């Protein structure tokens, strides 16, 4: 069988800050982070635009090309590839009211231009995949925007970006809240519906993060199944979440092992590994971790995923088929639990 490919972002090796406290660990140099990828069993690097080219908005196109080429060489030297590039629109003052859906036309134009730069960076790094996390596309006050108009603005922005670069593909990463109180495109269903409204639906798909689905009160495995049914699951960010709290990015399977099993199962059912798309991990070390072991969450999450692949592949299909035929789902549930609990 085709092996899975794994990725993570440099922000997943971080200083230990959380929504309620400052950093508690020293910064790890970017080159050192890249050096850990292969050591931990990862091949793909997730990038924000300014991870690849710092201060991206202050650079000329020639500077952008030069610095992106330098990053590409760093990747090549480590045997790594860029999985995707994402424009970081949520940390800039121009994007305070959203980017593509801002009430200010100048802010909307800024978002488009920054995204075009991110597309240029993606191509220079050797990837045609762009992730759109629509972080501030939403409202704190519902009356501040017209939701119908906002969705039209999102569609129009996507169309302009698709026309800007025929090779580029967009994976929309939905999230129901945080940082906005209520976000537009909160689920994968919304993202896929949006894709069908664009000028080229074949180039717009989705990225599902486990915790984002849970925060919407949905099952990540079923969300993945929906996207796979539409052939639009273009990446996943696996992690875990302890209830409807802030986005915790806990290690995969750390809270709900059965839920993690079912996420792996649906990826197996959908032949995800054969697509050679990446299994991305968006997990963060606990704030209490000492610097020298603040990468184990990545190693552990990958290991849990692979153990669950073995569990999915070794589950006795004849037992499942018989339980389904007998409509004896209690027996099926017990068979799953025994399979997970017994070596």
Order of alpha helices (4+ residues) and beta strands (2+ residues): beta-alpha-beta-alpha-alpha-beta-alpha-beta-beta-alpha-beta-beta-alpha-beta-alpha-alpha-beta-alpha-alpha-beta-alpha-alpha-alpha
